[in-house]
Amino acid sequence: MAKKRSKLNGEGTLYTEQRNNKPYYRAMVTIGRDKTGRLVRKSVAGYNKDEVLRKKQELEYKSNVGLITVDDKITLQDWFELWLFEFRVNDLKPSSFERYEGILRNYVEGTKLGKTKLSELRAVDFQRYFNDLSANGTSPSTLATVKKFLTCCMNGAVEHEYVVKNYCSAAKLPKQEKRDKEEEDIDFFTREEQEAFLKAIKGHKFELAFKLNLGTGLRLGELIALKWTDIDFINGTLSVNKALKIVALIDKDRKRTTTLLEQSPKTESSYRTVPVPSNIMKDLKVHLKDQDKFKKDNDTFIDNDYLFCEKNGQPIDPKKLPRNFKSVLSKMGMRDMKYHSIRHSYTTRLFEANIPVKTVQKLLGHKDIATTMNIYTHVTDDIKTEAAESINKLFDSMM
């Protein structure tokens, strides 16, 4: 007998059919989706319409409070992979997607937590997981990243009705004595060291790239992504609107293909206009003429408009500048420094020139002024000494 669907006020949708010459009622309730993304429905049925409606309401209540599981077999690691490769693949930057996949691969898959069914996970499971990571020496910053990504993943499980509550967000990260990461990571040239470095790179193939970096404080990816259309020779500025980064593209079979990818900057605040020192701007004009001549004399050159590129016109490998930077330092007999120290050196020179912190923040493209202030606390001893001398003079005038 064919089923008939009827809508009753306040009662939702009922399906009716004739059985034993009597009306037989069936109500459907959607309780979520399975691991393939398809809707999962449960039904209640009977000859008594009021009883069917009561059971339907009870089923809806149990679904809403998490007493009914959509898929009692899907585990956290299965859901993380499904969520990442199906629901997030189109809205995450390739570099962000790579980071999520790394968290899945290194911190979820194969773990006790990862193999636990979504329907069975509770706050205590996440809490024990983070406690164990901490006890095994995982750094506070890594713990924070893992929790952030897992929380986002579980929010997706709630959104797509696999679970009704995100228990990961309720877990607290263990309190640890944090090492002063900024103290270890922030390094920069003193004025004397910077002068010596500039002398040492004269004639170097990356001389102009190093000088431009010291004069603008760009991130490495921003520097090598610069194109001539980003240079404003009239106003003496450059525009930051993209970055180049080595990224592993990962398909659904988890096959990885490494490539150099141009993508949008780190944050919205990273989009900015930065003044270029006039002497460096003159060097850029010379570099443009030299590059134009090289293009005409080389048929294999593909013009991608990059300021700094390989002989075939392709962008520079991001590893080359740091390697050459360290090589120069080694030949100078100077202490080893990270390439990012060039950016910190630019910041320090700004503070030495008494540029306001808010202005420095905008020039650097920092999203949070606290990041700028953290660098400010590590400026040279000269600035600290000058500040102390100013205070001494103030007290001397009051004595």
N, C-alpha and C positions, 0 to 999 in steps of 0.2 A: 504494500500500500504506500502510495506517495506521501511524503511528509509535507505538512503545511506549516508555514512560519507565521506567527502572529505576534504583534506588539501590544502589550497591555500597559496601561498607565502605571508608572512606578514599579513595574514588574520586569522590565527588560524584554528580551526576546525569548520566546518559547517556540519549540518545535512540537507539533502534534501529529499524531497518526492514529489510525484505528487498529486496536488490537482486541480480539474477542468481542467485537462490536461495541467497544468502549473507547473513549478518548484516552490516549497515552501521551504523557507530557515529557519533554526532554529540554533541559536548559544547559547551555554551554558557557563555560567561564575560561577566559584566557588568563593563564597564570605566568606567562613569560615566554622565553625562547630557549631552544636547545642549543647545543654547541655548534650546530651548523647555521644558526641564526633564524631557524624557522620557528613560527609560533607554536607554543604548546598549549593545548586546551584540555580541560577535564569536563565531564558531563555528569549530571544527576538526572534521574528519570523515575517515573512512576505514574500510577493512575490518578493519584490525588494531586491536583494542581497546587493546592496550598502547601502541601508537604514538599513538593518539588521546589517551590519558590523558597521555602524555609531552608532547604538543603543548599540551594544555590547561594543564598545570603551567607550561610555558614562557610561554604567553600570560598567565597570571595573574601570573607574576614580572615580565614586561615592563610590565604594567599597573601593578603596585605601585611600580616604580622609575621610572615616567614615560616609558618608551620607546614607549608607545602613547598617542596623543592621542584624546580622546573626540570632540572636534569641532575639526578642524584649521582651521576657518574663523572661529570666534568670536574677536573681538578683545577687548582689555581694555575699551574703551569700551562695546562691546556687552554684555559680561558685567556691568560696573558698573551699567548701566541695568537689565538683567534682575534682578540681585541686589537692587538698591535698590527697584524697583517691584513685585517679586514676593515676595522673601523677607524684606524689612525693613519693608515698608509698614505692617504691623500692630503692630510692637513699638517703633518709633521715635516719639518725640514729634513733632508736626508741625513744631516749631521745629528739631529735630535733623534731621528728614527734609529740611527746606529747606536746611540747611547741607551735607548730603551731596550734594544735587542741585546746589548751587552749586559744590562741588568738582568734580563730574563735568562741569558745563557750562564752568567757567572754567579748569580745570587738566588735564582729561583728554581731552575730546572735541576732535578735530581735531589733537591733538598726535601726534608720532611714536610716543610711548609708547602713547597711546590706540589708535592704528591698528595696533599690533603684535598678532599672534595670541597668545593666552594660552599656547599650546603652545610658542611660541618665546621667551617672556620669560625672562630670566635676571637674576641680581643686578646684573650690569654695566649692563643697560639701565636699571634703576631708579637706579643710582648716577649714571650720566651725566645722567639726567633731573633729579635733585636738584641736581647740580653746575651744570647749565645754568640752572635756576631761580635758584640763588644768584648766579650770574654776572650774571644779568639784574636783580638788585636785589630779589628776593623776600626779605621779612623772615624772620628766624629763627623767629618765632612762626608765620608762615604756612607755612613749610617743615615745621615740626613737625606742624601740623594736616593738611596734605596727606598727609604720610607716615602719620600715624595713620589717616586715612580709607582710604587705599589699602591699608594693611596689613590693615585690617578687611575690606575688599572681597576681597582675595586669600585671607584665611583662609576666607571663604565659598566661594571657588573650590575650595579644598582640601576643605572639608567636603562639598561637593556633587560631588566627584570630577571636576572639570574639569581640575585639575592635582594633582600629588602633593606639591608643595612651594611654600611661599610665599617667593619670592625677594625680595620687597619688604622683608621684615623684616631681611634681611641687609645692606641698603644703609645706609651711614652718612651722616648729615647733615654737610655741610661745616662746619668750624669757622669761626665768624665772630665778630668782635668785637661783642658785643651792646651796644646802647645801653642806658642805664639807664632802661628803660621805666617802672619804678615812680617814678623821680624826676620824669619828665615827666608822668605821669598822676595821681599823688596830689597833690591840692590840697585845701585846707580853709580854713574861716574861722578867723581868730584869735578870741579871746574878744571883743575890741573890735569886730571886723567882724560877728560873730554878733549882738551886741547892737544894732548899727546896722541890721542886716538885719531883725531882729525889729521894730524901730521902724518901718522903712520899709514893712512889709507890713500894718500895722494898717489894717483896713478892706478889705484886698484880698480878692477873691472866693476866692482859694486860701490865705488866711491860715492857717486851721486845718490844711490839708493840709501846708503848709510846716512849721508848728510841730510837728505830729505826726511828720513825717519827721525833723526835727532832734532830737526827743526819743526816737526809737526806732531810727533808723538803718536803716530798711527799704529794700530795693531798690525802685526805682520801680514795677516790676510787682507787687511784694508790696503796696505801699501802695494802689494803685488797685484791687486785688482785695479789699481788706478789706470784710467785711460786718459788720452789727451783731451777728450771732451769734458773731463772732470777738472781741467786746469783753466783757471780764469787769469790770463796774463794781464788783463786790464786792471783788475782789482787786486791782483797778487794773492789769490786764494785758491784752494782746491776743495772739491766736494767729495764727501765720503757717502757713498750710497750702495756699496756692495762689498763683498769679501770673497776671496778665494780660499778654499780649504780642501785638503785631501780627505775624501769621504769613502767609506765602504758602502756600496749599494748592495742591499740584501734582498733576494727574492724569496718567494714563499717556500722554496726548497732549502732555504738558508744558504744558498750559494752567494759568496761575497765577491764583488768586483770593485777594486779600488780605482778611484778616478779623482781628478782635480776638478772641483765643481765651483762655479760662481753662484753665490746665493746672496740673499738680503743680509744686511748687517746684523750684528748680535742682538740689538734691541732697537726700539724706535728712537731712543735718545742717541743711538750711534749714527743716525743720519745727521750730518753736520757740515758746516763750512769752516775751514781752518785757514788762518793766514799763513802764508809762506814767506820766510825771510827773503828780502830783496836779492841778496847775493845768490841764494839758492835758486830763485826764480830766473836769474840771469843764466845760471848753469843749465836750467831746464830748457831755455830757449836754444842754447848751443846743442844740447842733447837732441832736441827735436830736429834741428837741421841735419845733424849727423845721422840720425835714424832715417830721415827722408832720403838722404843720399844712399844709404845702405840698401833701402828698399828698391831704389831704381837700379842698383847694380847687382841685385840678387833676385833672379826669377823664382827661386824656391821660397821666398819670403811671403808668408800669408799675413796680410795686414789685419790684425785684430784690435788695433788702436791702443795696445798696452804701452805704458811708459817704459816698463822694464820687461824684457822678454828674451826668449831664446833666439838664436840666429834664424830660426824658421818662422818667427813671429808668435810662437806659442808662449803662454805665460810661464814665468819662472817657477821651477819646483820650489815649494815653500821651505824645503829642507836646506836649500843652497845658501841662503843668506845667513841662517844661524851657524852653519858649518864654517863659512868664510869668516864670520864675526869672531868665532872662537879661535880660528887659525890666526887672525890678526893679533888677538890678545896674547896668544901663546908666543908669537914672534916678538911681541913687545916686552914679554916677561911680566905681563900684568896678570893679576888674579883671574881665575875663571869666572865668567858671569853668564847668565842666561841672556838670550837675545832680547827678551822682554825688558831687560834692564835699560835698553835704549829709551823705551817709553817712560820708564820711571825717571830717567835722567832729564827728559824733556819736562816732566812734571816738576822736578826739583828746581830746574832753572826758572820755571814760572813762579814758584814760591819765593825763590831768591830775589826775583824782580818785584815782589810784593803784589802780584796779580791776585785779585780776590778769589776766594775758594770757589764761589759759585761760577765765576768765569772759567776757572780751571776745569771744573766739572763739565761744563758745556764743550770746551775745547777737546777734552778727552773722550766725550761721549759716554760718561758714566751715567747709569740709570739712577743710582742712589748716591747722594752726596756723601754718605758714610764711607763709601769706597774711596772717594777723593780724600776725605779726612784721615783715613787709615794711612794713606801714603804721606800725607802732610806731617804726621807724627814721626815719620822716619827721615825727615830732611836732614841736611848736612849739619855737622857740628858747628859750622860757621854761623848758621842762622840761629842756632840755640845760644851760641856765645854772644851774638849781637843782641839777642833778646835780653840776656842776663845783664849785659852792659847797659842797655837802655834802662832797665829797672834800677841798676846801681846809680845811674845819673839822676834818676827821679828822686831816689832817697837822698843823694848828696844835695840836691837843690832844696830839700826840706829840712836838712840838718841845720 
